[in-house]
Each structure stands twice: as structure tokens, then as C-alpha cells.
Amino acid sequence: MTHDQVVIVLTTAAWSGGVGLVGGLVVWMARRASVRWLTVGVATVAILAVVAGTLATAHAMFISSHDVGVIGLVAAVAGVVALAFALAVGGALARWSRRLRDEARRFGESGEFANDASGPAEFAALSEELRNTSERLAQSRSRELALEQSRRELVSWVSHDLRTPLAGLRAMTEALEDGLADDPTRYHAMMRTEVDRMVRMVDDLFELSRIHAGVMRLSPQPCALGDVVSEALAGADSVARARGVRLGGEVEEDVLVTADPAGLSRVVSNLLMNAIRHTPADGVVEIRGRAVPAGVELSVTDACGGMREEDISRVFDVGWQGSAARTPGPFDSRDGAGAGLGLAIVKGIVEAHLGHVAVTNHDPGCRFLVTLPG
């Protein structure tokens, strides 16, 4: 590099750098202004830095006043064009910013965000993130509303289901106190049955509260699926006979599953009792178990005639019983019917084992399918 070139570079750097430093300080002090004017300010500083460097170099090179005037005129025209372009870009940035601000305000008011991907990549990324946040908040609100509705239904249903046996107990105790009971022994047996039913209901509520609170303790160990199913069938046999329901099915031999024995037994028993309650006389309830690549698969099929599609999505909700009739039937006190907590408990226990439970319509009724890791 020649001496003249060094002089030109240093002169231009000094003048342009000085203008840029002063202009940058001014822009920084006005950083809270509109993005439109900040853009114009940056463009103005850049233009002045170029003009200052050019004029200083021209003076150092002893260029004629005519040539300096030409250079100044060219710089002025270019500066006007650059400022107009900067003003247009700044205006567009301001519009995009206001639009994003308005959408954010509506998002705060309604919880819904209309994604507008116009503008620079940063604005588009921010808009997309706000849209994702809107969807997550909507899902969270839906879950909260569903949980709140479930809690309200549970309180209402449990209150109703407790009121019925309590009213019966009160009537029977009054009859015994007044000496109007013609068969006190039968009254005592009926009272014991109702008390047992309420105890089971309270136990179910306690179990469900532990599941929802995440404090249910599991002690996983290898269990023979066939033994668990055999015990559940033996326990449900008397209820099935009383209803005229036949129990059947099979479990593959030597199928082992790592699970909490008490929890797994509760799952199978609840599914069997649910199937028996909804199967008419002379119907068949089948339970089958087998090993699958994902682990172990257990299915319970009843003869209830199937469910409506809108009911399938609610079958595991707390308190859902699939019927508007809340008064227990003639066998409910013996088969453990409560406030519709059995299937909710099944889902909680299965998911605590990192498994999955689902229900589908399967002629002649419904099939509950439980999949557990091996």
C-alpha cells in the first residue's frame, strides 16, 4: 500500500469514525423512540459518515472545488434516496410491531392468538412462539375445566350415593328403636351391607385421592398374570352367579408381568365387576391375557350392547357411570357399585405402571384393553 493510500484510509477512518461515534451516541440516547425514527437515525449516521470521509479525503487530495461540489451533490442525492428507503423500512417495521402488539393485547384479553407471520424473521418467530403459547394455554384451560367439572360431578354424585344408604340406615335404626322391625336380624344384616358399601366407597375415594396426588406407593415385582386373573375370577364368581352372568376366557401360560400385585389385582377385579354389572342375565364376560412385544396385554369383554361414541371418551372420568339413574340396583350393595370410581382407579393404577388402558365397542358389548410393560 502506497503512502497516499495510507493517508486516505487513515483520514477516512478518522472522520467517518468520529461522525459514527457521535451519531451512535445520539441514536443510543434516543433508543426508546419509535423503530421508524431509529431506522432513519441509523441511515442518517451512515450517510453522514460517508460524506464526512469523502469530503475529508477530497480536501486532503487537493481536489478542485468543482469536483468537491460534484461529490457533495452525488452524496446529497444518494443520501436523500437512502433516507427515503430507511423511512419506508422503518415505517414497515413500526407497522409490523404495532400489529404484533395489538395481537399480543388481544391474546391477553381473550387467550387466543392469531398468528401473523409477516415481517422479519424475528417477528415471525415471536409470533409463532405466541401462537404455540396460546395453544398450550387453551389445552391447559380445557384440562382445568374438565377437572373442575369432574370434581363438581364427583361431589354431586358421591353426595347422592351416600344419601341413599344413609337414609336407609336411618329408617332401619328408627324402626328398630320403635320396635317396628318384624325381623331385627334381617335389618341388622341389611345395615351391615349398607355400611360395607359406604366403607368401600370411602376406600375408593381415598385410593383415587392418592392416585391424583401422585403419592400412591407401588412395589413392582414379577407376577404370574394367570394367578392374578384366577384370584379375581374367584372373587367375582358369586356376584356373576347372582346376576346370571357366565365368566370365561383364558390366559397364556407362563406370562409374567412386573407390577404391584395389589394394584394389578385391583385393576383386574374392577374391570371384572364393571363388566358383570353391565352384562345382562345369560350374558358372558370374557377375560384374556397374553404376552405381546410391548409387554403384557389383558382384555375384558362384556355383553353390555356397546356404548355411544360420546360416552367412550368419558368412561374413565371420575364419577361417570354411564347412566342417569343413580339409585343402586338390587345387586349393587353386593357387587361393590359405588360412585363410578372403579374405572378411574383402573386408569390411575395402569398409568402409574407406565401402561395404557382403552375401551372400544366389540360385539356384543365393550372391550377394555390394558397394556402393561413386561
N, C-alpha and C positions, 0 to 999 in steps of 0.2 A: 504494500500500500504506500502510495507516494505521500509526500508531506502535505500537499494540497488536500488530498483525500482525508488525511487525518484531521486537518483543521476543519474541514466541512463536517465530518462526523461529530467532532467534539462540540463545535458551535451549535449544530442542530440539536444534539443531545442536551446541551445546557439550556437553550431557550425553550425547546419543546418540553424538556423535563420540568423546568421551572413553572411553565404555564400549566402543565399537567398536575403538578403538585398543588398549586393554588386552586385549580379547578376541582381536583379531587377533594380537597378540604371543604370547599363550598358545597359540593354535592353531598358529602358526608354530613355536614351540618343541616342540610335540607332533606335528610334521609326519610323523614316522616311525611314528606309531601306525596302527592299522587304519583303513581308509577309513570303516568304520562309525562309529567314535568321532569321526573328523574331521568327518563329516557332522553328527553330533549337536552337536559343538562349534560349528560354524558356525551351526546353528539356534539354539543357546543364546545366542550372542553377538547374533544378530539380535533375539531376543526381549527380552533384557536392554536392548539399545539402545532398543527401542520403549518398554519400561516406564520406563526412566530418562527419556527425553524426555517421556513423557506425565505422569509424576509431577512432574517439574520444571516443566512448563508449568502443571499444575494448582495447584502451590504459588504460582507467580508470579501466577496469576489469582485467588488467594484463594478457590478453590473449597472448599466446606464439606467437613468430614471425612467426612460420609456419602457425598457424591459421590465423594470420593477413594477411599473404600473400595469403592464400586461399580466405579470404574475399575480398581482393583487386582484385584478379583475377576474382572472380564472378562478382564483381561490374563493372570491366572494360568490361567484355563480355556483361553484361546487358546494360551498357552504350552505347556500340557500336550498339547494336540492337535497343536501344531506339533512338539513334541519326539517324540511318538509317530510322527508321519509321517516325521520325519527319521531316527528309529531304523529304521523299516521300509525307507526308501530306502537308508540306509547298509548295512543287512543284505543287501539285494538286490545292492548294488554289491560287497560283500565276497564274496558267493556267486559272482557273475559273475567276479570277479577270481580267486578260488580255482579255478574251473573252467578259466579260461584258463591259469592257472599249471600246473594238472595236465596239460592238453593240451600245453602247451609242454614239460613234462618228458617226457611220452611221446614227443613229437616228437624230443627229443634222444636218447632211448633207441632208438626204432625207425625214426626218419626219416620217419614218416608222421604227418600232422596231420589230425584230424577237425574240420572246420570247424563251429563252433557260433556262429551269427550272433545269439544272444540278447545282451541288454544294450544299453548306449548305443551311439551311432553310432561313437564312438572305439574301443570294444571290438570291435565288428563289423568295423571297418576293419582293426584289428590282426589279428583272426582271419583275415580274408580274405588279408591280406598273408602271414601264416604259411602259409596253405594254398597260395598261389602259390609261396612259397619251397620248400615240401615237394614240389610237383610239379617244380620246376626241379631240385631235388636228386635226385629219383628219375630224371629224364631223364639227369642227369649221371652218376649211378651206372650206369644202363643202358649209356650210351656207354662208360664206363670198363670195364665188364665185357666188353662186346663187343670193345673194343680189346685188352684183356688176353687174351681167348680167341683173337682173331685173331693176336696175337703168338705165343702158345703154338703154335697150329696152324702158323704160318709156320715157326717154329724146327723143329718136328717134321717138317714136310713137306720143307723145304729139306734138313734133315739126311738124310732118306731119299733124296731125289732126288740129292744129292751122293754118298751112299754107293754107289749103284748104279754110276755111271760110274767112280768111284774103284776099286771092286772089280774092274771090268772092266779098267781100266788096269793095276792091279797084276798081274792074271792074265796079261795080254798081255806086260808087261815081264818077268815071271818066265819066261814061255815063250821070249821072245827071248834072255834071259840064259842059259837052259839049252840053247839050241839046239833046242828042240822045235817051233818055228814052221816049218811046212812052206812058208809063203808070207810071208816077212817084210814084203814090200811091202804086202800086204793088211793086215797087222797095224798097220803104220805109218799107213796111211790110216784105219783104224778108231780108232786112238789120237788122230789129229788131229781126227777127227769128235767124239769124246767131249770132248776139250779145248775145242773150239769151243763145244760145247753148254754146258759149265760156264762158259766166259767169258761167253756170252750170259746165263746165269742170274745171274752176279755183276753184270753190267751192269744187268740188270733190278732187282736188289736196290738197287744204287746209285741208279738213277733213282727208284725208289719212296721211298727214304730222303730224297732231295732234295724230292720232292713233299710228303711228310708234314712235313718240316721247314720248308716254305714258302720254300725258297731256290732253287727252280727258276727259272732266268732265261729269260724269253720275249722274243723280238724280233718283235713283231707287224708284219706288212706285208701289203699286198694280194696274195693268192694266187689263181690260177685253180684252182678246185676240180677241173675236168676234168683238168688236168695232174697234180695230186696223185694223183687216182684212177688215171690211166693208169700212172703210175710204180709205184703199189702193185700194180696188176694184173700188170704185167710182172714184178715181183719175186716174186709168188706163183704165177706160171704154172707153173713147174717142179714145185712142190710139189703143185699141183692136178692136174697131169698124172700124177704118180706115184701119186696116190690115185684117179685115175679120176674126178675131180670137174670139172664144167664151170663156167666163170666167165662171168657175163653181167651185164646191166644197162646203164644209161645215165645220163649227167649232162647236165643242161641246158646249152646253150652260154652262154658269157659270164657264168658265175656266178662272182663274186668274193667272197672272204671274207678279212677281216682277221685273220690268225693267224700264229703262229710256224710257218714252213714245216717245220722238222724235227719239231716237236711234232705238227702236223697229219698229216704223213706217218706218224709213229709210230702215231697213232690209227687211221688207215685200214689200215695194214699189220697191226696187232694184231687188228683186227676181222676182216679177211680170213683171217688164219691161224687164228684161233679158229673161224671158220665152216667152213673147209676141214677142220680136224681132226675136227669133229663131224658132218660130212656123209658119208654112205656113198658107196661107188662108184656111178657113174652119177647121182649127185645133182647139183643145181645150186645155186651160190652167186651171188646177185644183189646188186649194189651200185647204189644210185640216189642222185642228188643233185639238189637243186632249190633255188630261191630261195623263201623264204616271208616273210610280213610281219615276223616276228621276226628274220629274218636268213637263215641257210642251214641246210637240213635234209639230212642224209646218213643213209641206211639201208643195212644189210647184212642180208640174209635168207639163212638156211641151210636145210638139209633134215634137221635132227637128229631130227625127230619130236616136238619140243616138250619143255618142262621141267615138272616138278611145281611147283605154286604155291609150296610152301615153299622151293624152290630158287631161284625168281626173285628173292626178296629177298636172297639170298646171292651171286648171280652175280658181283657186283663186289667181294666180300670178298677180302682178301689171302690167297692160297694156295688158294682154292676152285677145284676142277677138275671138280666135278660127277660124280665117280666115286670109288668106294672103291679102285679099282685104281691103284696109284701107280707101277707099273713102266712105263716108256715103251714105246710100241708100236713096230712096225718102222720107222715113218717119223718118229718123234719126234725123232730126232737130226738129221733134215734140216729139219724144219719149225719148229724152234725151241721145241718144247714144253719148259717149264721147271717151275717150282714154282707154277703158277697165278697168275702175277703180271701177265700181259698185260692182262686186263680191269681190274684195279685201277689199272694205269698209265693205261689209257684214261680211266677216270673222273677220275683226278687231273689229267691234262692238259686234259681238257674243262672241268672246273670251274675250272682256273687261267685259262682263256679266258672265264670267266663264262658258260659254256654248260651244257648238261644232256644226260645220256645215260640211256637207259632201255632195257629189254628187255621184249618181250611174246611170247607164243606166237602164231605166224602160220603157218597151214598152208602147207607141210608141216613147218615147223620153228619157228625163233625169228627174231625181227626185232629188231636193235639199232638204235635211233634216236638220232642225235646232232644236237642243235640248237645252233648257234653264232651269236653276234651277227654282223650283217653287217659 
